[in-house]
Each structure stands twice: as C-alpha cells, then as structure tokens.
Amino acid sequence: MNVTNFEFKAKVDQLESFEQKLLTLNPRFEGLDHQVDTYFNTKEGRLKLREGNIENSLIHYQRSNSAKAKESKVILYRNVQDKALKQILELHLGVKVVVDKQRKIYFIDHIKFHFDEVKGLGTFLEVEAIDTDGSKDPKDLESQCQHYFRFFQLTKDQLITHSYSDLLLNSNKR
C-alpha cells in the first residue's frame, strides 16, 4: 500500500496532560501497542519491521529531517509476525538500530495520534495526517498537522527533526 502523510513529532514532558487534551475531542482509541521497530541498513530511505500487538508491518519511507510538519512517502506491507521475515532481513541487510516503545494510538478520522514512551529517549507526541488512497490534497494534510500543533500549544523547540532511530543512533555515539 502506498501512503502519503504529513506528520510532526514533539518531545514532551507530562505526556498524560496532552492525552487528556486530546480526549476532549472524543477520539477513537485503538489501544496500547508495545512496538519493536527494527531498522535495517538501506541505500535509500528507511526500512523498518514493526512488531507489535496491534500494528505489524514492513515499512519503507522517505522523509526529510526538518522541524515542522513534514511529508513522508511510505510503502506499507501489513504482515503477521513471522520470525523468518526478520531473519531474512537481518541476514541480507543487517540491523541498523532497534527502537522499543510503548505507544497509545488514537484516531480522529484520518488523523492518527501517538503518545510514545521510547526506551532510552523519553516521551513524545506524534501526529500524522494520513492519505491512503491519493484522495487528499497534501496542503490539507499539512494544514491539519499545523492545526493540531496549535491545538496542543506546542512550541517549535519541542519539534523533533529526526526519527527515533536517528536519535538512538546519535545517543549511542556519545
């Protein structure tokens, strides 16, 4: 499945207060997912295998590293957990880094909200405006992200430019 989304990620303290604010909008709660994302070495973009109790996917994506709502081009393959798939990817590509997180997932229409506790990094709020069928204007997706940025009263210095994988890799270099 080819997906386009706009998203932002913010480093936040007191994750529960942001979740309580979202709850005033009556979002649909998907659940709490313990996700292990294994990133593999690639020539281009990022490739990760997500293993969770709610979401399981092989995901390739390309996204710029910038402190704003940014566009991602995603190829998503939903799969059942299978050790053989992970072993094949490990053998052929090698593991770059593993991200372990607890993620609460909510939706309002096509907008996805993540409240993440990432091992070794802390707590984050992520908002994704998702287009799964090419029917949404990218400018509208970006505008929706900006709306929720203002709704949560975030500041630009809270925005995270890189993926969790990059943040972990950089923290391991220190």
N, C-alpha and C positions, 0 to 999 in steps of 0.2 A: 504494500500500500504506500503510495506517495502522499506525503503530508507536507503542508506548509504551515508554519506557525510563527507568531511573534511572541516573544517571552522576555521576562526580566526576572532576575534573581537578586534578592537583597539579604544581606547579613543582618539579622535582628536578634535582639535580646527579648526576653519575655514573649516567646512565641505564642503562648496561650492568649495574650491580650489581642493579638492580630487575628487569631482564630475566632475569638469572641466577637470581634468587629464583623468578620465575615458572616457569622451565624445570624446577625441581624438581617441579612438579605435572604435567609432561608435557602441556602444552597443544598444540593443533593450530596449526601455523604457516601462516598464509595467504600471507605474503610481505612484501616491502618495496615500498611504494607511494609514488611521488612524486606528491603530490596538490597541485593548484592549486584552491583554493576561491575562486570569485568571488562576493562578496556583492553583492546588488542592493538598491536603495532600495525600501522597502515601508512601507505604512501600519501594518502589524501583524506581529509576529513577525519571523523572519529567513528570507530566501530565498537559497540559495546553489546554484551549479552546481559540482559536484565533478568535476574532470577528473584521472584517474589511470590508471596502468597496470593496476590491479586493480579499483578502485571508480570508477564513473561514474554520477552521479545528480544529479537536480534535487531539492533538499530544502527543504521549508518546515518550520520548527519554532518552537515557543513553549516558553520555559523561563525560570524566574525566575533572577535573578542572586543566588546565595547560596553561602556557603562550607560546603557539605555535599553529600551525595548528593541530587541534585535530579531531579525528574520532567520529562521532555520529551514533548510531544505532537508527533509527526512525521508528515508526509505525504511519502513517498519515491517518486520515479519513477525507476526504473533506465533508463538510456538508453545508447546508443553515443555516443562522442564525435562531435559534429557542430558545425562552426563556425557553421552557420546558426542553431541554437538559441541559442548565446551571443550572436550578433549581434542577434537579435530582442530578447532580454532586455536587452542593453545599450542598444538604441535606445529601448525603451519604458519602462525603469525607471531606467536609469543605474547605473553601478558605484559601490558604496559603499566597498569595500575588497577587496584580494586577499590571501589567505593562502597562502603557499607552504611546503610542509613535506615532509619525508621521514618516513614512518610505517611502523613494523613492526607487523604485525597478527597477533594470536593469538586463539584461542578455547578456552574450556572450556565445553562445552555451549552455552548461550545467552548466556554472559558473554564480552564482547569486550574485549580489552586492546590499547591503543595505546601505543607508545613513539615519541614525536614529537620531531623536531628542527625547530623552526619558525623560518624565516628572520626575523631581526630581534627574536625573542623568547627563544629558548633551548630548553631541553629539558623535556619534560613526560611524565607518565604519566597515562593516562586509562583508566577502567574503566566499561563500560556493561553493565548487566543489561537485556536486550532481550526484549520481548514482541511478536512479530509477528502473533499471531492472537487476542489477547484471552484466552488461557487461563491467564495467570499473575496471581497476586494482587500488586497494586502494593506491598503491605507486604513481600512476599517479595523482590521486586526490590530494594527499598530495603535490606533486611536483607543481601542478597547483596553489595551495594556496601559496606556497612559492614564485612562480613566481610573483604573484600579490602583495605579501608583499614587494618584492623588487621593483616592478613597482611603487608602491605608496611611496617608500622611507620611510617606517615606521621603527621605532626602537623597540627593544624588550620591552623597558619600557612603550611603548604605548599599548602593548597587554593586554587584559583583560582575566583573568583566569576563571572567574565565569560568570554565566548567569546574565541577568538583574534582574531576580527575586532574586538571591542571593545578588546582590549589593544593591537592595532596602531593603531587609530584614536586611542586615548589617547596612545600614544607619539609619534604624528605631530603631535599638538597642542603638544608641548613644544618 
